[in-house]
Amino acid sequence: MSHYVKFTYARTRAEIPAFDELVGLNACRRRLRALRVIGVDSNGIGFGNLSVRDGETNNFYVTGSATGGLPELTAADCVRVVAYDFASNWLRYEGAAIPSSESLTHAAIYESDPSTSAVIHCHESVLWGTLVDRVPTTSKSVAYGTPEMAYEIMRLFKANDVRSR
C-alpha cells in the first residue's frame, strides 16, 4: 500500500474511539464508491477522501491515506487532526492510520468557512472537465497536499463566493 503524504506529521495518540459521524461518513462513502468517484485506480493507487468537523473547532476526522479501496471504514481507518501549520507543512493527529494526503487542504476549508461541517474530495473527470475554469478553481500549477494548495483554497474563499458558486 503506497502513501503519498507530502507533509510532516506527529501522532499524539495511537487510537481514536469510534466517533458519531463515522456512520454517516461510511454511508456517504458507499454512495461515492458505487459512483466510482472514490476508490482505487488500475495501478492500485487510492483516490478520494472525506472528512467531518469535530464539533465547533477546526479539528476534524479524515479518512486515512490509501483507504479509498476499503468498502467500510472503522475508527482505525481514520484520524482526528488536532493541530496544523500550513507554513511548516505539518500536522498533529490522533489515530492509527496515516492522515490523508489532502488533510491540509481539508484544514484550509474548515478554517476558511466555519459553517462547513464536512468535506468530500472525489475524482470525476467529466464533472472536472465541465466545471474547470467555470467555477472557482485552484491554480493548475499548485501540487496537491502542499501548503501552496492550502493557501490556494483559502484564496478561493477570500476572492470568490465559493459557497454559492
Phi and psi in degrees as a GROMACS rama.xvg file:
@    title "Ramachandran Plot"
@    xaxis  label "Phi"
@    yaxis  label "Psi"
@TYPE xy
-97.2846  149.087  SER-2
-125.126  140.28  HIS-3
-122  43.31  TYR-4
-82.8246  127.635  VAL-5
-103.961  -0.0201624  LYS-6
-112.225  164.685  PHE-7
-90.534  154.11  THR-8
-148.107  157.014  TYR-9
-132.511  128.136  ALA-10
-89.5056  131.238  ARG-11
-101.883  -22.2215  THR-12
-149.606  137.711  ARG-13
-77.729  -18.4721  ALA-14
-135.142  150.981  GLU-15
-121.898  144.986  ILE-16
-72.8211  161.077  PRO-17
-55.4669  137.92  ALA-18
-113.598  150.135  PHE-19
-54.6415  -36.4102  ASP-20
-75.7422  -7.00313  GLU-21
-62.9997  -35.4992  LEU-22
-62.7093  -47.8075  VAL-23
-66.8732  -37.8687  GLY-24
-61.0518  -44.665  LEU-25
-66.4642  -37.7183  ASN-26
-62.1163  -43.4826  ALA-27
-65.3168  -44.3459  CYS-28
-59.4167  -39.8243  ARG-29
-59.0619  -44.4794  ARG-30
-65.5809  -42.8457  ARG-31
-67.4652  -37.5341  LEU-32
-65.5878  -40.0743  ARG-33
-62.5306  -34.1625  ALA-34
-80.878  -7.49898  LEU-35
62.0078  34.7184  ARG-36
-100.897  -6.53101  VAL-37
-134.234  154.53  ILE-38
153.206  -141.514  GLY-39
-131.759  132.953  VAL-40
-82.1061  -179.584  ASP-41
-65.1495  -16.2019  SER-42
-94.0211  5.36665  ASN-43
81.4474  13.8521  GLY-44
-95.2153  124.238  ILE-45
-71.5926  148.812  GLY-46
-143.891  150.224  PHE-47
89.3074  144.947  GLY-48
-157.58  159.114  ASN-49
-133.877  154.482  LEU-50
-145.833  159.25  SER-51
-135.485  138.265  VAL-52
-67.2997  144.472  ARG-53
-95.6083  91.9235  ASP-54
68.881  -138.715  GLY-55
-102.911  18.2108  GLU-56
-96.8892  178.478  THR-57
-89.9754  4.88038  ASN-58
-73.1818  151.502  ASN-59
-156.279  157.183  PHE-60
-95.9785  134.211  TYR-61
-135.364  146.614  VAL-62
-63.3163  145.973  THR-63
-72.1335  161.213  GLY-64
-60.6474  139.818  SER-65
62.6793  33.1548  ALA-66
-104.029  3.6126  THR-67
-56.9256  -29.3667  GLY-68
-85.9854  -8.93288  GLY-69
-76.4484  130.627  LEU-70
-69.0391  -30.3679  PRO-71
-144.933  139.214  GLU-72
-103.52  148.57  LEU-73
-108.331  174.262  THR-74
-58.5071  -30.5317  ALA-75
-67.5399  -16.0702  ALA-76
-93.752  1.43265  ASP-77
-124.431  164.332  CYS-78
-129.886  160.382  VAL-79
-110.769  112.55  ARG-80
-80.0176  124.084  VAL-81
-114.548  -13.5478  VAL-82
-163.018  153.85  ALA-83
-158.852  159.416  TYR-84
-144.52  109.132  ASP-85
-62.3287  -45.5668  PHE-86
-60.547  -34.3244  ALA-87
-91.018  -4.82182  SER-88
55.7223  52.4755  ASN-89
-141.962  149.782  TRP-90
-147.404  158.005  LEU-91
-117.334  140.078  ARG-92
-147.78  168.949  TYR-93
-120.102  142.894  GLU-94
130.516  168.182  GLY-95
-86.8202  -26.9516  ALA-96
-78.1065  172.167  ALA-97
-94.2829  133.361  ILE-98
-58.5703  146.772  PRO-99
-52.1314  145.736  SER-100
-61.155  -19.1749  SER-101
-99.6524  14.9304  GLU-102
-57.3933  -41.6844  SER-103
-67.6214  -31.8741  LEU-104
-65.8145  -43.5386  THR-105
-60.31  -43.6251  HIS-106
-58.7706  -41.0458  ALA-107
-62.7763  -37.535  ALA-108
-67.4747  -48.3442  ILE-109
-60.9921  -39.252  TYR-110
-70.1651  -34.7116  GLU-111
-77.2012  -27.065  SER-112
-138.713  96.8  ASP-113
-60.5315  -16.1302  PRO-114
-85.9053  -9.44986  SER-115
-71.1084  126.507  THR-116
-108.798  -13.7545  SER-117
-156.183  154.072  ALA-118
-130.426  132.486  VAL-119
-118.752  123.033  ILE-120
-116.471  109.869  HIS-121
-130.049  170.356  CYS-122
-121.373  117.908  HIS-123
-144.598  105.188  GLU-124
-64.92  -36.5395  SER-125
-67.4118  -45.4813  VAL-126
-61.5016  -44.8873  LEU-127
-57.9247  -48.8824  TRP-128
-61.3031  -32.8922  GLY-129
-72.9489  -38.5008  THR-130
-98.4378  -19.7181  LEU-131
-57.0102  132.009  VAL-132
67.6368  3.90586  ASP-133
-106.475  -19.7205  ARG-134
-125.404  165.864  VAL-135
-53.0645  126.125  PRO-136
-134.427  141.537  THR-137
-71.728  158.886  THR-138
-61.9659  137.355  SER-139
-67.2198  -17.4408  LYS-140
-86.3473  -5.1572  SER-141
-94.5903  128.42  VAL-142
-78.776  147.894  ALA-143
-64.8908  154.955  TYR-144
67.1028  20.1541  GLY-145
-115.799  162.506  THR-146
-57.9301  -34.8205  PRO-147
-60.7532  -37.5612  GLU-148
-67.5176  -41.3265  MET-149
-59.4363  -43.9277  ALA-150
-66.0972  -35.4908  TYR-151
-62.9238  -43.4995  GLU-152
-60.3628  -46.9381  ILE-153
-63.8131  -35.9078  MET-154
-62.0148  -43.1464  ARG-155
-59.2011  -42.1604  LEU-156
-66.5647  -34.5446  PHE-157
-78.3832  -37.4584  LYS-158
-92.6539  -15.55  ALA-159
-134.582  162.691  ASN-160
-88.8296  71.6003  ASP-161
-57.2631  -40.9289  VAL-162
-59.4478  -40.2924  ARG-163
-88.9544  -19.1325  SER-164
